[in-house]
Amino acid sequence: MKNIAYKELYNPEKIKNKIKENQMLYEFGEISRNEFEETKSKLMEQLKFVERFKEMNLSARIDIIT
């Protein structure tokens, strides 16, 4: 169960979808520019973290194999 939650939380595609959704909310006037920028910044940081984690995890697995 815990593993599933992590996959949901740290799924790059889900984060990218949230970034797109945030953009649409801003474009349709549902959120302010400030809210848009704040959310975008948080999501971009989360995406960078996930991508770095995946790279490190992949590297670690390669080290174990070789």
VMD Tcl script that builds the backbone (N, CA, C; Angstrom):
set m [mol new atoms 198]
animate dup $m
set s [atomselect $m all]
$s set {name element resname resid chain x y z} {
  {N N MET 1 A 0.830 -1.198 0.000}
  {CA C MET 1 A 0.000 0.000 0.000}
  {C C MET 1 A 0.873 1.261 0.000}
  {N N LYS 2 A 1.909 1.240 0.838}
  {CA C LYS 2 A 2.812 2.390 0.920}
  {C C LYS 2 A 3.503 2.625 -0.425}
  {N N ASN 3 A 3.912 1.542 -1.067}
  {CA C ASN 3 A 4.586 1.630 -2.357}
  {C C ASN 3 A 3.689 2.264 -3.415}
  {N N ILE 4 A 2.421 1.916 -3.396}
  {CA C ILE 4 A 1.463 2.482 -4.348}
  {C C ILE 4 A 1.317 3.985 -4.128}
  {N N ALA 5 A 1.270 4.396 -2.867}
  {CA C ALA 5 A 1.151 5.820 -2.551}
  {C C ALA 5 A 2.362 6.593 -3.065}
  {N N TYR 6 A 3.560 6.036 -2.892}
  {CA C TYR 6 A 4.760 6.693 -3.382}
  {C C TYR 6 A 4.759 6.795 -4.903}
  {N N LYS 7 A 4.306 5.739 -5.562}
  {CA C LYS 7 A 4.246 5.765 -7.027}
  {C C LYS 7 A 3.291 6.848 -7.511}
  {N N GLU 8 A 2.179 7.015 -6.815}
  {CA C GLU 8 A 1.221 8.061 -7.171}
  {C C GLU 8 A 1.802 9.448 -6.930}
  {N N LEU 9 A 2.421 9.619 -5.780}
  {CA C LEU 9 A 2.949 10.921 -5.393}
  {C C LEU 9 A 4.150 11.322 -6.243}
  {N N TYR 10 A 4.983 10.355 -6.586}
  {CA C TYR 10 A 6.227 10.650 -7.298}
  {C C TYR 10 A 6.208 10.172 -8.747}
  {N N ASN 11 A 5.064 10.210 -9.358}
  {CA C ASN 11 A 4.924 9.826 -10.755}
  {C C ASN 11 A 5.127 11.068 -11.630}
  {N N PRO 12 A 6.194 11.092 -12.445}
  {CA C PRO 12 A 6.470 12.286 -13.263}
  {C C PRO 12 A 5.313 12.666 -14.187}
  {N N GLU 13 A 4.621 11.688 -14.727}
  {CA C GLU 13 A 3.507 11.988 -15.638}
  {C C GLU 13 A 2.362 12.674 -14.891}
  {N N LYS 14 A 2.105 12.236 -13.686}
  {CA C LYS 14 A 1.046 12.874 -12.888}
  {C C LYS 14 A 1.419 14.312 -12.552}
  {N N ILE 15 A 2.692 14.533 -12.248}
  {CA C ILE 15 A 3.150 15.894 -11.943}
  {C C ILE 15 A 3.031 16.772 -13.185}
  {N N LYS 16 A 3.414 16.244 -14.334}
  {CA C LYS 16 A 3.299 17.002 -15.591}
  {C C LYS 16 A 1.840 17.340 -15.880}
  {N N ASN 17 A 0.944 16.411 -15.585}
  {CA C ASN 17 A -0.485 16.681 -15.778}
  {C C ASN 17 A -0.968 17.782 -14.844}
  {N N LYS 18 A -0.460 17.792 -13.610}
  {CA C LYS 18 A -0.830 18.847 -12.662}
  {C C LYS 18 A -0.320 20.207 -13.142}
  {N N ILE 19 A 0.856 20.210 -13.760}
  {CA C ILE 19 A 1.412 21.455 -14.312}
  {C C ILE 19 A 0.495 21.970 -15.429}
  {N N LYS 20 A 0.054 21.074 -16.299}
  {CA C LYS 20 A -0.868 21.452 -17.379}
  {C C LYS 20 A -2.199 21.948 -16.829}
  {N N GLU 21 A -2.708 21.255 -15.821}
  {CA C GLU 21 A -3.969 21.654 -15.198}
  {C C GLU 21 A -3.851 23.035 -14.571}
  {N N ASN 22 A -2.733 23.286 -13.907}
  {CA C ASN 22 A -2.484 24.590 -13.294}
  {C C ASN 22 A -2.497 25.694 -14.365}
  {N N GLN 23 A -1.855 25.422 -15.497}
  {CA C GLN 23 A -1.811 26.373 -16.611}
  {C C GLN 23 A -3.214 26.672 -17.118}
  {N N MET 24 A -4.010 25.615 -17.264}
  {CA C MET 24 A -5.372 25.809 -17.764}
  {C C MET 24 A -6.219 26.607 -16.781}
  {N N LEU 25 A -6.082 26.311 -15.493}
  {CA C LEU 25 A -6.831 27.056 -14.481}
  {C C LEU 25 A -6.500 28.545 -14.548}
  {N N TYR 26 A -5.223 28.836 -14.755}
  {CA C TYR 26 A -4.808 30.237 -14.867}
  {C C TYR 26 A -5.377 30.875 -16.134}
  {N N GLU 27 A -5.257 30.177 -17.242}
  {CA C GLU 27 A -5.737 30.722 -18.517}
  {C C GLU 27 A -7.245 30.974 -18.515}
  {N N PHE 28 A -7.993 30.146 -17.787}
  {CA C PHE 28 A -9.447 30.315 -17.709}
  {C C PHE 28 A -9.870 31.250 -16.580}
  {N N GLY 29 A -8.889 31.829 -15.893}
  {CA C GLY 29 A -9.191 32.798 -14.850}
  {C C GLY 29 A -9.676 32.201 -13.541}
  {N N GLU 30 A -9.459 30.918 -13.353}
  {CA C GLU 30 A -9.906 30.249 -12.129}
  {C C GLU 30 A -8.983 30.530 -10.944}
  {N N ILE 31 A -7.712 30.827 -11.233}
  {CA C ILE 31 A -6.750 31.146 -10.180}
  {C C ILE 31 A -5.982 32.409 -10.580}
  {N N SER 32 A -5.442 33.077 -9.588}
  {CA C SER 32 A -4.683 34.309 -9.851}
  {C C SER 32 A -3.284 33.974 -10.379}
  {N N ARG 33 A -2.630 35.000 -10.900}
  {CA C ARG 33 A -1.260 34.809 -11.387}
  {C C ARG 33 A -0.342 34.361 -10.253}
  {N N ASN 34 A -0.552 34.928 -9.063}
  {CA C ASN 34 A 0.256 34.568 -7.912}
  {C C ASN 34 A 0.079 33.084 -7.548}
  {N N GLU 35 A -1.175 32.631 -7.520}
  {CA C GLU 35 A -1.453 31.216 -7.227}
  {C C GLU 35 A -0.828 30.319 -8.296}
  {N N PHE 36 A -0.965 30.748 -9.554}
  {CA C PHE 36 A -0.385 29.994 -10.670}
  {C C PHE 36 A 1.122 29.851 -10.508}
  {N N GLU 37 A 1.800 30.957 -10.256}
  {CA C GLU 37 A 3.257 30.949 -10.137}
  {C C GLU 37 A 3.712 30.098 -8.946}
  {N N GLU 38 A 3.017 30.227 -7.820}
  {CA C GLU 38 A 3.358 29.444 -6.629}
  {C C GLU 38 A 3.227 27.949 -6.889}
  {N N THR 39 A 2.099 27.561 -7.446}
  {CA C THR 39 A 1.841 26.153 -7.724}
  {C C THR 39 A 2.822 25.621 -8.759}
  {N N LYS 40 A 3.054 26.408 -9.796}
  {CA C LYS 40 A 3.992 25.995 -10.841}
  {C C LYS 40 A 5.382 25.772 -10.262}
  {N N SER 41 A 5.819 26.668 -9.426}
  {CA C SER 41 A 7.138 26.553 -8.806}
  {C C SER 41 A 7.243 25.279 -7.976}
  {N N LYS 42 A 6.236 25.009 -7.163}
  {CA C LYS 42 A 6.238 23.799 -6.325}
  {C C LYS 42 A 6.243 22.539 -7.178}
  {N N LEU 43 A 5.425 22.529 -8.212}
  {CA C LEU 43 A 5.342 21.349 -9.077}
  {C C LEU 43 A 6.648 21.124 -9.850}
  {N N MET 44 A 7.265 22.188 -10.306}
  {CA C MET 44 A 8.535 22.053 -11.033}
  {C C MET 44 A 9.625 21.504 -10.113}
  {N N GLU 45 A 9.659 21.963 -8.869}
  {CA C GLU 45 A 10.622 21.439 -7.897}
  {C C GLU 45 A 10.371 19.958 -7.635}
  {N N GLN 46 A 9.111 19.608 -7.501}
  {CA C GLN 46 A 8.754 18.212 -7.265}
  {C C GLN 46 A 9.169 17.352 -8.458}
  {N N LEU 47 A 8.944 17.852 -9.664}
  {CA C LEU 47 A 9.310 17.120 -10.867}
  {C C LEU 47 A 10.823 16.931 -10.952}
  {N N LYS 48 A 11.586 17.975 -10.668}
  {CA C LYS 48 A 13.046 17.866 -10.679}
  {C C LYS 48 A 13.520 16.825 -9.671}
  {N N PHE 49 A 12.933 16.852 -8.470}
  {CA C PHE 49 A 13.290 15.899 -7.433}
  {C C PHE 49 A 13.030 14.468 -7.902}
  {N N VAL 50 A 11.859 14.230 -8.468}
  {CA C VAL 50 A 11.486 12.890 -8.921}
  {C C VAL 50 A 12.419 12.413 -10.025}
  {N N GLU 51 A 12.731 13.300 -10.962}
  {CA C GLU 51 A 13.619 12.911 -12.059}
  {C C GLU 51 A 15.018 12.596 -11.545}
  {N N ARG 52 A 15.521 13.390 -10.592}
  {CA C ARG 52 A 16.834 13.104 -10.000}
  {C C ARG 52 A 16.811 11.788 -9.239}
  {N N PHE 53 A 15.750 11.553 -8.486}
  {CA C PHE 53 A 15.616 10.317 -7.725}
  {C C PHE 53 A 15.614 9.108 -8.654}
  {N N LYS 54 A 14.866 9.197 -9.743}
  {CA C LYS 54 A 14.817 8.079 -10.691}
  {C C LYS 54 A 16.190 7.814 -11.291}
  {N N GLU 55 A 16.931 8.876 -11.630}
  {CA C GLU 55 A 18.280 8.710 -12.170}
  {C C GLU 55 A 19.187 8.038 -11.146}
  {N N MET 56 A 19.119 8.478 -9.895}
  {CA C MET 56 A 19.963 7.904 -8.841}
  {C C MET 56 A 19.587 6.448 -8.589}
  {N N ASN 57 A 18.320 6.165 -8.560}
  {CA C ASN 57 A 17.844 4.809 -8.319}
  {C C ASN 57 A 18.287 3.890 -9.448}
  {N N LEU 58 A 18.193 4.359 -10.672}
  {CA C LEU 58 A 18.624 3.581 -11.822}
  {C C LEU 58 A 20.124 3.338 -11.761}
  {N N SER 59 A 20.893 4.359 -11.409}
  {CA C SER 59 A 22.340 4.214 -11.295}
  {C C SER 59 A 22.701 3.202 -10.225}
  {N N ALA 60 A 21.998 3.230 -9.112}
  {CA C ALA 60 A 22.269 2.296 -8.021}
  {C C ALA 60 A 21.994 0.866 -8.462}
  {N N ARG 61 A 20.947 0.674 -9.199}
  {CA C ARG 61 A 20.616 -0.671 -9.670}
  {C C ARG 61 A 21.661 -1.167 -10.666}
  {N N ILE 62 A 22.158 -0.304 -11.501}
  {CA C ILE 62 A 23.197 -0.694 -12.446}
  {C C ILE 62 A 24.467 -1.089 -11.695}
  {N N ASP 63 A 24.802 -0.328 -10.644}
  {CA C ASP 63 A 25.982 -0.648 -9.829}
  {C C ASP 63 A 25.837 -2.019 -9.190}
  {N N ILE 64 A 24.654 -2.376 -8.760}
  {CA C ILE 64 A 24.430 -3.664 -8.124}
  {C C ILE 64 A 24.610 -4.796 -9.121}
  {N N ILE 65 A 24.139 -4.582 -10.327}
  {CA C ILE 65 A 24.194 -5.610 -11.369}
  {C C ILE 65 A 25.626 -5.855 -11.830}
  {N N THR 66 A 26.409 -4.765 -11.985}
  {CA C THR 66 A 27.760 -4.919 -12.522}
  {C C THR 66 A 28.779 -5.254 -11.482}
}
mol reanalyze $m
mol bondsrecalc $m
mol representation Tube
mol addrep $m
